[in-house]
């Protein structure tokens, strides 16, 4: 059985660049769609039109930060404390 050839440093760098571009595109599109949804919601709730674009990024970053923090807490919280809070054990 022959060993596979090691990839060159240049091809590894190009793969990293492609993955970075794809992730940047996904994150950018997610932000744009979320921005539009929050902007639309704010306008429907009666927030003035000049305030809505200022509030939307704050809402997006706060909700994504909350979800990240909740995920980190859930993965690191002691099982006993989790069971006591949510009585699901």
N, C-alpha and C positions, 0 to 999 in steps of 0.2 A: 504494500500500500504506500503510495507516495504522499508526501506532505504537501498541503496547498501552499502556494507561493504567498509570501507576505505582501500586503498591499504597500504601494509606495506612499511616501509622506504626502505627495501632491494629491493623490486620489482621496486619501483620508481627509485632507483639508477641503477638497471640493465637496465631499459628502457632508462635512460639517457645515459648510456654507449653504448648501441646498436645504438642509434640515433647519438651519437658522432662518432662512428666508421663508420657508413654509410656516414655521411657528410664528414668525412676525406677522405674516399675512393672516393667519387664523386669529391671533390675538387682536390685530387691528380691526378685522371684520366683526369680531365679537363685540369690541368696544363700540363700533359704529352702530350695530344693530341695537345694543343695549341703550346707547345714547338716544337713538330715535324712539325707542319704546318709552323711556323715562320722560323724554321731552313731550311726547304725545300724552302720557298720563298726567304730567304736570299741567299741561294746557287744559285738559278735560276737567281737572280739579279746580281750575280757576286761578292758577298761579299766573301772574303777569308775564306777557310774552318776552320781556327783556330779562326776567329773572330765571325763566325755565332753562335756558342754555347754561346758566351759571350753576344751577343746582344739579343738573343731570350728572356731570362727572363725579360730584361728591357722593351722590347716591350710589352710583356704580361702584366706586372704589370702596365705599363703606360696606355694601352688601357682599362684594367679593372678599373683602378682608374678614367679615364675619363668618362667611362660609369656610374660609381657610382656617381661621382660629378654631371653629367648631370641629373641623376635621382633625386638627392637631390635638385638641383637647380629647377628642374621642379616642384617638389612637394611643394617647399617653396616660389617660386617667386610670387610676387604680380600679380594678373590677368591683371591689367592695363598695367604693364611693359611687360608682356608676349604678350599681344595683340598688343602693339606698335611695338615690335620687329618682330613678325611673322605675323602680320595682319591677323590672323585667327579667329578673334572674330566678 
